[in-house]
């Protein structure tokens, strides 16, 4: 069953890496702080693994009791930890401060491991302690030197007639496959990003997923456990100066892997635990140092706190909970940052003075290109601040919440009587914007103001219609028609469609038409007492007709 789980997990990895799922895009858009928390958590876990390898009673660096940090300061544990810890610290700072010549920097880690192993056996030789005595004292792994080569014992004969196939082809089995896949996908993507971050390599995520799928399929066919690529191998190889384009490296890797597979029991039996401990502790320093120390003062305190919390959760719980908490915390930080941004990129009014504040952009005066007689001009100057023309930054929920919060008081006090939204450049809107417009529409019935949306894309119009909004499409000619202006009522959204062609008369552009309609509504609310003779000749329809006749 274990091999079958690994096999089918590999199949899912192959499908996922085929390009049908946007894993690369999801990885690119995942908050950076989440990956920072993963790297820092991985570093602390490696420190735990290193100390626990040297002292099996050790629990965690976050445990300050008798089985945690305090245990390392006792003689029984300190004598096992001191040498590999100091060696890891020395390697870390020699590389960090550039104390070694550039030609020797790639040999610092293997040289430290070799000197530690050599020093261990020199001390054994001088003191006369045997290997088994050192093993019993905790210096070597609890693996006796085998009397013969026994690598072939990993394969045992199987009786396929004894397999209970109903247990394999069941809901619980495939549920286990999906869980194995999801955990592997999460771990794999985090390791891929960590490798990119630490080594600077250009990694193709889909290719790595396919490679991981084939490894799992082959391993499952041979009965192996599910596994995943570990970034520690890549980072260690990078530290040793191994080029990613080297052709000799894969051959050497295969050779030494086979060598370890055949003689692994012998190698483990004679390798001091302090050598492996030095490597794990060094990797722990490398992964955790940047986000837990170097980032102090370089990243916002809130993001640094998220990384620290993720690190603690990763060590005390598991990586799945850590990722969920990191994503949720990043979501809250993103909402806070978006809420601090101004909701509008442009704010305009028909008059020089605008009473609305807090929308971000400084209000400016804007008018249509329709010629107005002097009495109408003065009337628009006096009451033009009742019209607000805004261009929203976006239509996300944070922007919509700000618009509702900031505009509602002015609308309820009837300070704003005409609200114009310039939708230029918006190709679609979400349900938050649709709901906000529905709230404004409902509010307009009781507080008597008009809502105009200019340059509305056809997809946005369909979204409003599907949402059940009360729409009233108006053409560019309707905006200057006295009968249409008189029919404008609260509770409706008046939509001026976007232009289909870029070659259009400037006077009939959607925003200009919306400004013209807003001007007409203002003059309707505040009519000029005496209409001078010839005023009708200056109405917009006549002006547009003249423009069209002129070509």
ZALUMKOL-583264 format. One record per atom (N, C-alpha, C): y, x, z. Coordinates in steps of 0.001 Angstrom, whole numbers, plus 500000, padded with zeros to 6 digits. Layout:
N
YXZ/...
This chain:
551
498792500822500000/500000500000500000/501254500854500000/501229501986500699/502391502868500760/502726503403499368/501690503861498671/501915504361497314/502421503281496389/501947502042496547/502408500940495703/503870500631495966/504284500676497242/505696500457497573/506558501525496916/506128502777497006/506880503864496380/506947503682494870/505845503276494270/505784503100492815/506777502022492361/506713500851492981/507588499759492560/509050500024492926/509281500769493988/510649501181494308/511210502057493194/510358502951492659/510774503773491531/511089502960490302/510315501911490065/510593501028488918/511974500389489065/512313499936490275/513632499328490515/514747500353490322/514487501606490704/515483502652490483/515694502890488985/514613502877488231/514751503037486777/515584501922486176/515329500686486595/516100499551486083/517569499678486485/517804500085487729/519168500210488232/519928501320487501/519229502381487115/519883503494486423/519954503339484928/519497502188484408/519513501974482954/520869501556482427/521832501340483320/523162500909482899/523379499415482987/522346498657483375/522498497205483504/523334496841484724/523350497721485719/524118497471486931/525205498542487063/526439498146487399/527565499096487444/527578499938488719/526516500705488929/526441501508490150/527546502558490170/527810503180489005/528855504193488923/530216503605489276/530507502410488770/531793501781489041/531925501428490516/530833500901491085/530869500557492510/531109501805493347/530467502905492962/530636504158493690/532062504677493549/532646504537492358/534008505018492123/535035504240492927/534807502934493079/535784502088493753/535496501897495234/534436502487495723/534137502388497152/535183503190497933/535691502667499051/536733503376499809/536299504787500186/537230505721500028/536926507121500290/536593507351501751/537210506555502637/536977506740504064/535523506435504424/534867505538503666/533457505233503928/532591506452503661/532868507144502551/532121508361502257/532441509461503268/533694509486503716/534058510462504748/533282510228506026/533147508951506399/532352508628507584/530892508986507404/530373508768506190/528980509123505919/528765510630506045/529690511417505469/529551512873505537/529651513364506976/530634512829507702/530772513247509099/529553512833509908/529056511603509677/527861511154510386/526648511988510048/526521512352508772/525413513214508369/525497514567509055/526718515096509163/526891516378509838/526462516329511289/526858515267511988/526483515138513396/524979514928513539/524385514151512613/522932513975512647/522206515296512445/522720516125511548/522094517440511337/522210518304512587/523349518210513281/523467518929514550/522420518428515545/522255517109515599/521232516548516483/519840517050516115/519549517028514794/518234517494514338/518022518958514702/519068519765514514/518939521192514826/518672521438516297/519456520799517163/519254520986518600/517921520391519061/517554519231518484/516290518609518865/515102519439518396/515238520114517264/514172520990516789/513953522135517765/515060522679518279/514963523813519200/514553523360520594/515096522184520999/514789521645522332/514339520203522146/513047519922522129/512555518566521841/513077517503522802/513489517874524022/513984516878524972/515408516442524678/516097517167523799/517503516859523493/517595515539522730/518614514726523056/518776513409522419/519922513394521410/521160513592521871/522301513449520971/523506514203521517/524386514606520619/525620515278521032/526573514302521702/526331512986521524/527153511985522192/526566511574523543/525468512212523917/524853511954525215/525291513061526170/526046512685527201/526553513689528134/525737513722529428/524549513146529349/523673513152530509/522767514364530536/521703514238531324/520795515366531542/519944515686530320/519841514737529354/519070515005528131/519986515200526919/521271515314527153/522222515505526057/522879516865526112/524211516859526067/524964518112526037/524672518967527272/524575518318528425/524343519086529656/523030519865529609/522043519334528872/520754520018528786/520887521380528121/521809521501527156/521965522753526422/522506523878527284/523106523523528444/523671524550529327/522699524971530427/521489524456530375/520466524914531306/519774526146530727/519139526919531591/518501528162531129/517329527875530201/516524526886530517/515329526609529721/515686526215528284/516787525476528089/517183525061526744/518166526053526128/519067526595526944/520087527492526416/519523528743525767/518435529292526321/517839530499525742/517265530243524354/516856528978524085/516314528651522771/517418528347521753/518568527904522256/519644527441521372/520675528531521101/520859529440522022/521986530370521958/522021531176520663/520938531833520297/520940532702519112/521194531922517817/520458530851517522/520747530129516277/522134529483516276/522610529042517440/523940528437517493/525020529470517176/524933530627517812/525924531676517535/525825532158516085/524594532240515573/524442532637514171/525074531633513225/524880530338513486/525478529303512641/526993529339512728/527531529533513935/528990529624514103/529537530820513354/528847531949513439/529308533151512741/529308532943511234/528227532394510687/528163532152509242/529264531188508811/529491530144509605/530484529131509266/531890529727509199/532271530505510209/533633531024510250/533823532214509317/532783532996509100/532909534079508109/533195533508506730/532503532436506396/532748531791505107/534085531050505107/534431530394506193/535653529592506272/536899530466506209/536888531587506882/538054532460506914/538024533546505846/536956533585505039/536867534576503973/536786536004504478/536032536226505564/535957537556506171/535041538497505396/534153537949504588/533216538793503831/533744539010502418/533434540160501800/533814540367500401/533226539275499512/533915538956498433/533485537856497564/532082538072497018/531720539340496760/530382539616496227/529287539400497265/529657539476498539/528669539330499606/528642537928500213/529630537077499854/529756535784500519/528524534899500305/527889535009499138/526728534157498860/525481534608499614/525521535808500190/524335536321500885/524465536203502404/525562535594502890/525775535535504340/524699534695505011/524450533505504473/523474532607505091/522057533179505046/521531533564503870/520162534121503883/520058535403504685/521131536220504707/521099537445505501/521031537118506989/521791536106507418/521757535717508831/520374535198509209/519760534403508334/518431533872508624/517401534993508675/517519535964507764/516578537097507739/516738537955508989/518002538239509356/518232539074510538/517737538378511799/517891537048511855/517429536311513028/515905536380513140/515220536198511994/513754536268512014/513277537680512338/513943538673511714/513558540057511971/513797540426513436/514942540027513977/515245540318515373/514243539676516308/513792538466515948/512802537775516774/511515538575516857/511042539062515727/509768539807515740/509935541197516332/511132541767516231/511370543059516896/511275542893518410/511871541804518914/511818541540520355/510376541280520799/509610540543519965/508201540310520308/507439541622520368/507712542491519412/507001543770519382/507337544630520590/508620544625520985/509040545455522123/508504544888523427/508553543557523555/508131542938524818/506622542778524933/505912542877523805/504471542743523833/503991541301523922/504871540343523631/504494538927523676/503754538569522381/502662537864522510/501897537467521337/502508536223520692/502048535932519459/502553534763518749/502210533470519486/501020533396520015/500612532169520699/501383531978521994/501706533072522673/502532532967523869/503934532500523519/504486533037522426/505815532611521968/505785531150521527/504664530753520919/504525529356520484/504480528426521703/503754528835522710/503658528022523920/504985527952524659/505825528972524465/507123529011525137/508212528296524339/507873527750523139/508821526959522365/509580527706521299/509227528986521044/509954529759520026/509424529504518628/508176529092518497/507560528834517198/507126527373517121/506893526914515907/506435525549515702/505023525390516267/504742524173516715/503428523894517318/502370523715516241/502229524733515412/501244524730514321/500489526057514357/499226526000514618/498429527228514670/498207527780513264/498043529081513203/497763529716511913/496383529278511442/496301528619510289/494987528111509829/494043529264509500/492773528977509630/491764529990509339/491457530080507853/491811529066507100/491575529052505661/492639528192504990/492732528319503676/493669527497502913/493164526051502897/494028525129503342/493558523751503495/494492522734502842/495269523167501834/496232522240501235/495535521068500536/494301521282500062/493616520225499314/493196519062500203/493315519213501496/492882518150502402/493837516956502411/495004517093501735/495923515957501670/495334514851500802/494368515189499922/493724514170499093/492388513781499723/492203512489499823/490938511981500338/490391510953499360/489101510776499363/488472509825498449/488750508385498901/489119507547497936/489449506152498244/488410505220497613/488109504154498329/487206503126497825/488064501927497427/488328501776496121/489225500728495633/488659499333495899/487342499229496116/486760497914496371/487143497380497753/487605498274498626/487984497865499969/489456497445500066/490201497591498949/491629497243498968/491785495731499037/492627495266499916/492901493829500055/494124493512499179/493864493153497943/494923492953496962/495826491777497326/495307490804498071/496151489657498443/497277490085499375/497078491194500100/498135491701500964/499224492410500160/498815493001499035/499788493716498203/500621492739497396/499978491824496707/500713490868495888/501086489649496746/501997489894497685/502446488848498590/503958488957498754/504519487932499383/505969487912499583/506404489041500510/505675489280501571/506040490331502519/505997491707501867/505035491920500955/504954493217500280/506186493447499400/506518492464498569/507664492636497677/508975492639498458/508994491970499611/510166492071500477/510322493502500982/509208494145501321/509253495544501729/509706496455500611/509290496146499375/509725496939498221/511240496843498050/511779495626498163/513221495430497998/513984496154499102/513495496064500340/514155496761501441/514124498263501224/512976498772500804/512870500206500526/513833500629499431/513963499784498410/514877500079497307/516325500082497780/516724499084498550/518111498984498995/518481500146499915/517582500480500841/517853501606501735/517925502905500937/516976503071499990/516997504272499155/518236504351498290/518661503195497729/519858503177496881/521086503546497686/521195502993498891/522327503314499758/522351504794500101/521215505304500529/521144506723500909/521371507628499711/520799507255498571/520920508084497380/522362508164496905/523037507016496821/524419507036496347/525319507820497293/525075507691498600/525871508461499553/525597509954499398/524347510318499179/524021511725498987/524613512265497691/524629511436496650/525227511863495381/526709512148495568/527411511224496263/528833511451496488/529046512685497357/528229512841498401/528368514014499247/528161515304498465/527206515287497536/526978516463496690/528187516741495812/528755515683495225/529953515861494389/531108516404495217/531265515892496428/532372516298497281/532238517741497727/531044518126498160/530852519453498748/530696520550497703/530155520208496542/529896521249495536/530865521207494362/531552520065494168/532459519947493031/531751519748491706/530468519408491739/529702519223490511/529993517859489906/529915517771488575/530075516507487870/528700515856487773/528460514866488618/527143514253488730/527147512899488033/526161512677487146/525990511388486487/525093510521487371/525686509462487932/524960508641488902/523757507956488257/523954507373487066/522844506678486403/521696507627486100/522030508840485679/520982509827485391/520225510206486663/520954510333487776/520300510653489045/519388509508489483/519822508268489252/518987507120489611/517702507093488792/517837507374487494/516626507406486641/515689508528487069/516249509696487351/515429510817487815/514721510460489118/515463509830490016/514876509426491284/513785508378491065/513978507501490078/512966506496489762/511676507119489281/511784508096488367/510575508756487863/509859509535488970/510638510170489848/510016510899490960/509237509937491858/509829508771492121/509155507790492971/507921507209492297/507996506980490981/506841506439490265/505673507423490283/505980508684489995/504928509698489998/504388509905491411/505320509960492382/504883510138493770/504073508953494268/504469507738493869/503718506561494278/502330506537493691/502210506990492429/500891507036491796/499967508019492521/500570509036493187/499780510007493943/499656509636495412/500229508477495793/500077507990497162/501111508494498149/502299508948497676/503293509513498591/504178508437499192/504907508812500217/505882507938500863/507154507864500019/507932506773500162/509241506725499488/510150507803500053/510954508373499194/511892509410499609/513114509376498740/514069510251499018/515278510311498202/515819511728498197/516715511969497250/517336513280497107/518244513537498307/518245514742498830/519047515103499994/520136516074499552/521379515764499929/522484516596499471/522482517968500148/521789518079501305/521748519365501972/521132520449501103/520143520097500267/519531521089499383/520545521613498371/521301520671497762/522286521063496755/523400521892497370/523866521498498554/524940522235499202/524490523635499611/523263523735500088/522737525059500433/522599525933499197/522115525340498099/521998526104496851/523362526563496366/524369525694496491/525717526078496082/526234527219496940/525942527150498239/526370528199499146/525735529532498791/524514529488498295/523816530717497931/524260531243496570/525206530573495938/525749531048494674/524907530733493470/524034529734493567/523162529376492456/523928528485491489/523968528867490242/524683528090489227/523863526865488845/524582525738488642/523891524501488261/523328524574486856/523828525503486048/523344525639484672/522290526734484524/521891527329485640/520916528409485581/519540527864485184/518921528472484177/517589528059483738/516491528663484611/516802529768485263/515788530412486095/515594529671487412/516636528968487857/516542528304489158/515442527249489205/515344526323488213/514247525338488284/512868525990488295/512704527081487511/511403527754487483/511087528373488845/512090529012489456/511874529596490786/511609528502491823/512300527380491667/512114526278492612/510688525738492536/510172525585491318/508808525110491134/507817526119491715/508085527402491453/507173528451491935/507105528463493464/508270528462494115/508274528536495575/507795527225496207/508017526104495518/507496524834496028/505978524837496009/505387525325494907/503933525437494844/503415526430495880/504159527520496055/503763528525497040/503772527924498444/504802527141498724/504884526521500045/503832525435500203/503522524731499097/502514523676499169/501138524264499494/500860525417498916/499546526031499129/499494526754500475/500541527531500778/500522528354501988/501486527827503055/501873526559502957/502859526009503882/502446526103505333/501208525862505623/500737525923507010/500912527319507590/500652528352506772/500823529736507232/502300530039507476/503159529593506520/504595529892506614/505200529226507837/504862527948508068/505421527223509207/504945527829510521/503709528273510530/503138528796511776/503816530074512227/504353530877511293/504948532162511667/506470532164511586/507093531067511143/508560531010511034/509149530615512382/510058531416512939/510704531050514209/511518529768514054/511475528928515039/512235527679514991/513737527935514919/514172529061515451/515600529362515448/516143529562514025/515298529977513090/515752530171511708/516109528821511073/515213527853511225/515490526511510701/516624525858511485/516656526099512789/517739525551513610/519095526063513177/519183527367512851/520438527931512358/520901527211511087/519974526957510162/520320526297508911/520827524879509161/520139524119510025/520546522738510298/521892522681511002/522104523559511984/523377523561512706/524508523965511779/524276524933510908/525307525330509941/525656524181509008/524645523473508491/524915522322507627/525689521246508388/525357521054509665/526083520086510472/527553520425510584/527861521710510797/529261522146510836/529952521911509495/529267522231508410/529875522112507082/530229520661506764/529319519734507059/529535518339506691/530540517628507597/530536517976508891/531364517226509835/532735517842510083/532906519106509747/534142519797510127/535365519180509461/535277518892508158/536473518429507438/536975517104508003/536073516120508117/536517514786508495/536764514647509988/536091515428510827/536283515286512259/537297516270512829/537639517321512064/538600518304512582/539734518578511599/539380518992510393/540428519350509438/541328518176509074/540779516966509112/541555515796508699/542593515376509733/542580515977510913/543564515616511945/544961515936511434/545810514937511397/547179515114510914/547326515045509407/546201515018508675/546262514983507212/545976513597506656/545251512790507374/544963511422506958/545515510487508021/545809509232507668/546325508283508667/545395508162509867/545999507927511018/545224507851512252/544175506748512181/544545505605511570/543600504489511488/542367504868510672/542562505559509551/541422505963508725/540581507017509442/541242507914510157/540497508923510902/539677508262512009/540227507220512617/539495506496513653/538269505794513067/538401505258511844/537259504620511181/536139505632510960/536500506834510521/535503507885510309/534795508221511616/535559508329512697/534950508658513990/534006507550514441/534434506277514294/533581505151514688/532304505126513848/532437505365512527/531263505393511661/530305506507512072/530857507629512472/530011508750512894/529209508380514136/529870507752515103/529189507348516337/528102506319516033/528425505338515159/527450504296514819/526266504896514072/526543505856513170/525466506483512415/524492507199513337/525017507819514369/524167508574515287/523446507653516259/524143506641516756/523572505784517798/522767504615517236/523077504167515997/522360503028515421/521620503481514165/522178503131512969/521573503589511725/522632503568510640/522287504145509488/523266504287508411/523656502950507800/522735501975507789/523064500675507216/524183499990507981/524064499956509319/525122499371510150/526413500171509989/526291501490509885/527470502337509720/528236501970508458/527526501775507331/528183501450506072/528864500087506161/528190499114506773/528779497770506915/530064497842507738/530018498555508859/531206498682509700/532307499431508958/531940500486508233/532935501244507479/533602500406506397/532805499623505666/533371498767504627/534276497694505220/533861497106506338/534681496072506967/535988496668507481/535914497825508122/537136498465508619/538054498856507466/537465499348506359/538267499698505185/538919498460504588/538180497335504623/538751496080504140/539982495690504965/539880495821506287/541017495487507140/542199496416506874/541936497704506696/543014498645506399/543651498345505052/542811497960504072/543346497626502751/544218496384502807/543765495373503549/544564494146503694/545890494461504374/545852495302505397/547083495675506094/548042496404505152/547501497319504344/548357498059503402/548924497139502328/548096496229501809/548570495302500783/549599494330501341/549411493919502598/550368492999503211/551715493656503449/551716494982503583/552975495695503785/553739495907502473/553078495695501345/553731495865500051/554550494623499715/555695494787499037/556510493615498667/555762492726497689/555853491403497844/555083490507496976/555634490373495566/556887490742495374/557527490534494060/558053491848493504/557940491992492211/558514493166491539/559924492897491024/560277491613490900/561623491264490446/562011489907491024/563234489816491524/563776488579492090/565111488309491417/565288487098490903/566508486750490177/567005485382490624/568260485131490329/568871483841490604/569896483562489518/570302482282489393/571305481928488393/572705482310488827/572872482609490100/574174483015490621/574111484455491122/575263485001491416/575321486384491869/574731486536493265/574890485493494073/574432485562495453/573132484790495598/572122485424496224/570832484778496457/570567484747497954/570162483577498450/569975483399499888/568606483853500369/567670484042499460/566303484399499844/566196485907500024/565591486340501123/565387487760501397/563931488006501765/563548489263501803/562212489637502250/561147489612501179/561548489475499898/560563489456498817/560351490830498190/561083491813498670/560871493170498187/561986493672497293/562113493109496109/563114493564495151/564479492970495486/565537493693495148/566891493189495350/567186492102494322/567729490965494757/568004489876493813/569077490255492797/568896489843491585/569876490052490513/570185488709489860/571278488686489131/571682487466488435/571084487460487038/570607486289486620/570025486147485288/570334484751484769/570700484684483490/570997483412482849/570320483368481484/570205482152480952/569709482008479581/570815482383478607/570497482422477325/571494482789476311/572194481560475731/572051480420476385/572710479202475915/574197479264476249/575039478931475304/576480478927475524/576867477737476402/577648478028477431/578097476997478341/579615476920478324/580119475682478463/581554475511478592/581990475892479999/583239476081480168/583762476613481410/583416475755482626/583492474415482589/583120473619483767/581650473806484152/580771473854483152/579352474077483446/579128475477484010/579848476442483476/579713477823483934/580066477928485412/581175477306485812/581591477357487219/580591476609488105/580025475524487574/579050474777488349/577781475606488589/577371476354487592/576194477225487751/576498478383488690/577733478878488648/578109479936489574/578084479440491016/578451478178491201/578527477622492551/577159477248493096/576301476650492259/575023476153492736/573816476894492132/574076477991491425/572975478725490802/572030479381491783/572499479601493041/571610480227494032/570535479274494534/570572478022494073/569489477094494394/568257477337493529/568391478186492537/567278478540491655/566802479950491971/565509480104492161/564910481411492439/563893481716491357/564060482864490689/563127483315489648/562446484575490172/561133484543490291/560416485687490844/559297486123489898/559065487421489891/557918488004489185/556993488597490233/555827488000490409/554923488436491472/554254489756491107/553962490540492146/553300491824491931/551890491631491402/551176490684492005/549824490344491587/549521488963492143/548316488499491956/547952487167492449/546833487243493484/546722488381494189/545707488522495222/546105487715496464/545156487557497365/545370486675498511/546475487162499428/546674488493499532/547745488994500398/549112488628499837/549269488749498529/550539488376497896/550799486883498042/549763486089497823/549912484632497952/550275484245499380/549668484905500354/549989484598501755/551446484935502063/551931486051501539/553326486426501760/554283485442501092/553958485022499863/554810484058499170/554900482753499954/553754482272500408/553744481021501160/554535481151502455/554390482289503129/555069482489504403/556575482637504227/556995483367503199/558413483684503040/559199482586502325/558552481854501414/559274480856500632/559302479483501283/558269479148502058/558175477806502629/559407477405503450/559956478275504315/561149477859505073/562331477488504179/562560478256503107/563684477959502210/563449476653501454/562197476407501089/561888475175500366/561992473960501279/561556474106502528/561628472991503463/563066472663503844/563914473681503892/565329473452504194/566129473047502961/565457472974501811/566084472612500541/567164473612500128/566977474842500553/567851475912500075/567519476248498630/566227476190498297/565758476418496931/565367475071496347/565953474739495173/565671473463494527/564871473634493235/564894474846492688/564104475147491492/563445476506491690/562133476518491597/561360477749491796/560683478112490478/561011479297489957/560495479745488666/559627480973488881/558403480926488340/557486482071488384/557376482670486993/557716483938486868/557548484652485600/556133485229485577/555270484653484753/553864485047484688/553585486046483572/554606486695483072/554433487666481988/553479488777482430/552510489075481588/551550490139481868/550357489708482694/550371488510483270/549234488016484045/548258487322483100/547047487855483001/546037487279482101/545097486314482816/545048486399484117/544179485504484888/544701485426486314/544298484392487032/544680484232488432/543441483828489223/543485484119490505/542372483756491376/542623482438492081/541641482033492855/541725480744493534/542829480746494582/543186481929495110/544245481989496108/545584481581495505/545872482069494313/547132481717493649/547136480238493268/546008479738492774/545926478327492414/546165477447493636/545589477826494759/545759477044495980/547201477110496480/547834478286496362/549229478417496783/550139477541495935/549896477508494625/550699476654493751/550461475174494079/549221474833494443/548936473449494830/549687473088496116/549780474032497065/550531473777498294/552012473598497999/552569474451497138/553979474311496759/554212472972496056/553267472591495196/553399471325494470/553413470146495434/552531470190496447/552500469126497441/553781469113498272/554278470292498585/555514470393499367/556717469880498589/556679470038497269/557819469623496444/558013468107496448/556946467363496677/557080465907496701/557941465446497870/557774466095499014/558512465674500201/559858466360500352/560082467463499639/561334468205499805/562115468343498496/561678467640497460/562452467463496233/562905468796495611/561950469582495121/562284470759494318/561308470836493151/561662471609492150/560883471703490919/560251473078490817/559073473118490197/558333474369490019/558100474584488533/558473475763488035/558321476119486624/557550477430486545/556536477477485701/555791478706485438/556018479100483987/556567480286483774/556929480744482430/555945481789481932/555729481798480632/554856482782479961/553440482701480507/552879481505480553/551555481282481114/550489481485480043/549544482349480318/548443482623479395/547537481395479315/546924481133478156/546040479953478035/544911479923479068/544356481095479421/543294481110480431/543813480655481794/545059480984482105/545644480546483366/545861479040483345/546298478510482200/546476477058482075/545160476327482299/544076476865481737/542768476248481928/542331476327483387/542665477443484046/542315477580485464/543028476529486300/544296476283486001/545038475247486723/544434473876486460/544073473613485202/543487472316484863/542142472122485566/541315473163485596/540024473066486275/540194472891487777/541272473432488317/541537473330489754/542058471947490139/542437471146489145/542930469795489413/544412469710489667/545179470713489232/546624470692489441/547287469694488484/548410469144488905/549188468218488074/550087469052487165/549671469204485922/550370470056484968/551220469230484024/552285469862483588/553110469269482536/553547470409481626/552873470527480487/553261471567479533/554537471137478825/555433472069478670/556689471786477977/556936472865476933/557369472432475788/557675473361474701/559044473978474934/559362474942474119/560653475608474248/561791474657473894/561534473707473013/562559472718472668/562784471725473807/561722471413474578/561862470455475673/562819470947476746/562900472244476924/563708472786478023/565195472476477869/565657472212476655/567065471873476449/567280470430476084/566220469627476147/566318468216475793/566714467416477034/567838466664476904/568367465934478057/567379464903478557/566679464228477658/565726463206478091/564569463845478867/564078464980478389/562980465650479099/563448466150480462/564654466707480514/565177467222481785/565264466110482813/565679464941482389/565796463812483310/564427463318483777/563367463642483027/562026463181483405/561306464143484335/561908465301484603/561279466282485485/561225465726486906/560023465736487498/559819465165488820/559127466175489730/559362466063491030/558638466923491976/557148466595491967/556343467544492439/554906467339492518/554151467780491288/554863468243490288/554208468718489069/554525470190488836/553614470846488133/553833472226487713/554198472211486235/555405472627485936/555875472635484549/555597474014483957/554738474018482941/554233475266482374/554817475483480992/555375476664480803/555861477088479491/554887478136478978/554132477852477927/553091478784477461/553668480106476991/552829481128477077/553210482444476562/553267482399475047/554079483274474453/554216483323472991/552980483950472381/552522483407471286/551348483937470597/551689485120469710/552923485210469284/553327486283468379/554464487059469018/554448488352468812/555498489199469364/556798489069468587/556733488707467314/557942488564466495/558479487150466686/559339486966467651/559885485658467962/561377485771468233/562074484648468119/563502484625468361/563760484815469848/564617485780470250/564805486036471670/565197484803472459/565948483889471872/566407482721472596/565321481756472969/564157481869472360/563080480930472651/561921481598473367/562152482763473949/561135483403474762/560851482549475994/559632482593476533/559278481707477654/560216481810478852/560547483037479265/561404483166480441/562796482628480153/563308482892478945/564621482363478586/564611480839478580/563517480265478112/563397478807478120/563324478278479548/562599478998480436/562532478588481831/563904478660482493/564672479696482177/566030479805482718/566898478657482213/566723478313480943/567492477205480380/567153475883481079/565858475644481316/565454474426482004/565989474419483436/565961475561484109/566501475647485459/567997475360485478/568709475865484478/570141475576484383/570387474081484184/569604473459483323/569775472035483060/569475471210484311/568454471611485072/568146470893486312/569268471051487338/569850472243487405/570977472461488324/572163471592487942/572480471538486635/573601470701486172/573292469217486347/572005468865486306/571645467467486521/571876467070487978/571574467996488906/571797467693490312/573282467720490668/574019468615489993/575438468772490273/576206468599488963/576349467368488479/576970467154487171/578456467469487177/578933467876486020/580370468085485827/581033466718485798/582120466570486534/582746465254486662/583233464724485328/583868465540484533/584383465100483241/583782465966482150/583130465322481194/582530466060480093/583578466262479000/583984467491478744/584990467725477704/584447467323476338/585334466930475426/584897466578474069/584184467775473412/583183467462472625/582452468514471906/581386469189472730/581156468707473968/580153469336474820/578752469199474237/578501468029473608/577174467804473054/576876468765471922/577922469248471282/577704470176470168/577172471515470647/577360471754471928/576914473049472477/575565472940473172/574888471812473029/573601471664473689/572568472593473078/571599472982473817/570639474005473375/569922473666472083/569541472409471895/568788472074470690/569560472434469436/570873472173469419/571684472507468258/571754474016468056/571870474725469169/571920476199469079/570616476741468497/569493476227468945/568207476715468448/568025476356466976/568444475164466620/568325474783465213/569123475727464333/570300476105464812/571119477040464035/570445478400463926/569797478824465001/569103480121464973/567943480086463992/567179478973464006/566047478870463090/566512478819461643/567615478112461379/568112478038460007/568609479396459525/569111480180460473/569600481503460091/568461482493459860/567243482062460167/566080482936459932/565847483893461049/
